[in-house]
Amino acid sequence: MNEHPHKQIIWDSIVCLIIDDDKFSRTFMKTALYQIGIKNTKEASSTEEATELLRSFKIDVIFLDQQMNGQNGLEFAKSLKSGAIEGAKDTPIIMVTVDTKEKTVLDAKGLGIQEYLVKPISPLALKKRICTAVGLKQERI
């Protein structure tokens, strides 16, 4: 049974932000998103760059790598959830990482990160996670 029968996700209206210090990973994510109909993506190779993009654009979903140089994904998610960047506090976050440690997964959930994807990802898994993540915040779409 569909939880939101009156709501439909308009894939080409979603704006995603991919935060990953690895260019190949960002390109892979962008391609996977494109394959499921999401064409409007922003990329950041650092949390500093991501902060600037979040201040400049309305982002619907954040894809966040855990293991990055400098500030890691969980630290950045914690600052977002605390309201450090105006307007980004309630933006759904999907962690995309190679880190499968139970503590990392539990910490992510504890911070309110909606979904957790382990690399490499498939477009189908990505689409399912986006549906779940934005389903919690569909009034934004």
C-alpha positions as CSV (number, residue, x, y, z in Angstrom):
1,M,0.0,0.0,0.0
2,N,1.3,3.4,-0.9
3,E,1.9,5.6,2.1
4,H,1.4,8.8,0.2
5,P,-1.1,8.1,-2.5
6,H,-1.8,11.8,-3.1
7,K,1.9,12.7,-3.4
8,Q,4.0,12.0,-6.4
9,I,7.7,12.7,-6.6
10,I,8.5,14.9,-9.6
11,W,12.0,13.6,-10.2
12,D,13.2,16.4,-12.6
13,S,12.3,19.0,-10.0
14,I,14.5,17.6,-7.2
15,V,17.8,19.3,-6.5
16,C,20.4,17.1,-5.0
17,L,23.8,18.0,-3.5
18,I,26.5,15.4,-3.7
19,I,29.2,15.9,-1.1
20,D,32.2,13.6,-1.6
21,D,35.9,14.4,-1.8
22,D,36.4,11.7,-4.5
23,K,35.6,13.0,-8.0
24,F,35.0,9.5,-9.4
25,S,32.4,8.9,-6.7
26,R,30.6,12.3,-7.4
27,T,30.5,11.5,-11.1
28,F,29.2,8.0,-10.5
29,M,26.4,9.4,-8.2
30,K,25.6,12.1,-10.7
31,T,25.2,9.5,-13.5
32,A,23.1,7.2,-11.2
33,L,20.8,10.1,-10.3
34,Y,20.5,11.1,-14.0
35,Q,19.5,7.5,-14.8
36,I,16.5,7.8,-12.4
37,G,15.5,11.2,-13.7
38,I,17.2,13.6,-11.4
39,K,19.1,16.0,-13.6
40,N,19.6,18.9,-11.2
41,T,22.6,18.1,-9.1
42,K,25.2,20.2,-7.4
43,E,28.6,18.8,-6.4
44,A,30.9,19.6,-3.5
45,S,34.4,18.1,-2.9
46,S,34.5,19.4,0.7
47,T,32.1,20.4,3.5
48,E,33.3,24.0,3.1
49,E,32.2,23.9,-0.6
50,A,28.9,22.2,0.5
51,T,28.2,25.0,3.0
52,E,28.5,27.6,0.3
53,L,26.1,25.6,-2.0
54,L,23.6,25.1,0.8
55,R,23.6,28.8,1.4
56,S,23.1,29.6,-2.3
57,F,20.6,27.0,-3.4
58,K,17.4,25.3,-2.2
59,I,18.6,21.7,-1.9
60,D,16.0,18.9,-1.6
61,V,18.3,15.9,-0.8
62,I,21.9,15.7,0.4
63,F,24.1,12.7,-0.5
64,L,26.9,12.7,2.0
65,D,30.1,10.7,2.1
66,Q,31.4,9.7,5.5
67,Q,35.1,9.4,4.9
68,M,36.4,12.7,3.7
69,N,39.5,14.8,4.3
70,G,39.0,17.4,7.0
71,Q,35.5,17.3,8.5
72,N,33.8,13.8,8.0
73,G,30.2,13.2,7.0
74,L,28.9,12.6,10.5
75,E,30.5,15.8,11.8
76,F,29.0,17.8,8.9
77,A,25.6,16.2,9.3
78,K,25.6,17.1,13.0
79,S,26.3,20.7,12.2
80,L,23.5,20.8,9.6
81,K,21.0,19.2,12.0
82,S,21.9,21.7,14.7
83,G,20.9,24.6,12.3
84,A,24.4,25.8,11.5
85,I,23.3,26.6,8.0
86,E,20.0,28.4,7.7
87,G,17.3,26.4,5.8
88,A,19.3,23.2,5.8
89,K,18.3,21.8,9.1
90,D,15.4,19.7,7.8
91,T,17.0,18.7,4.4
92,P,17.0,14.9,4.1
93,I,20.5,13.4,4.2
94,I,21.4,10.1,2.6
95,M,24.8,8.8,3.7
96,V,26.7,7.2,0.9
97,T,29.9,5.5,2.0
98,V,32.1,2.5,2.1
99,D,31.9,2.6,5.9
100,T,29.8,-0.4,7.1
101,K,30.8,-0.2,10.8
102,E,27.7,-0.6,13.0
103,K,28.8,2.4,15.2
104,T,28.8,4.6,12.1
105,V,25.4,3.4,10.9
106,L,23.9,3.9,14.4
107,D,25.5,7.3,14.8
108,A,24.1,8.3,11.4
109,K,20.6,7.2,12.5
110,G,21.0,9.0,15.8
111,L,21.7,12.2,14.0
112,G,18.5,11.9,11.9
113,I,20.2,10.7,8.7
114,Q,17.3,9.1,6.9
115,E,19.1,6.6,4.7
116,Y,22.4,4.8,4.6
117,L,23.8,3.4,1.3
118,V,27.0,1.4,1.0
119,K,29.2,2.0,-2.1
120,P,29.1,0.9,-4.8
121,I,25.4,1.9,-5.3
122,S,22.9,1.0,-7.9
123,P,20.4,3.4,-9.5
124,L,17.5,1.2,-8.2
125,A,18.7,1.3,-4.6
126,L,19.3,5.1,-4.9
127,K,15.7,5.6,-6.2
128,K,14.3,3.6,-3.3
129,R,16.3,5.5,-0.7
130,I,15.3,8.9,-2.2
131,C,11.6,7.9,-2.0
132,T,12.0,7.0,1.6
133,A,14.0,10.1,2.5
134,V,11.8,12.6,0.7
135,G,8.7,10.7,1.8
136,L,9.5,12.0,5.3
137,K,9.7,15.6,4.0
138,Q,7.5,15.5,0.9
139,E,5.9,18.9,1.6
140,R,9.2,20.3,0.3
141,I,8.9,18.6,-3.1
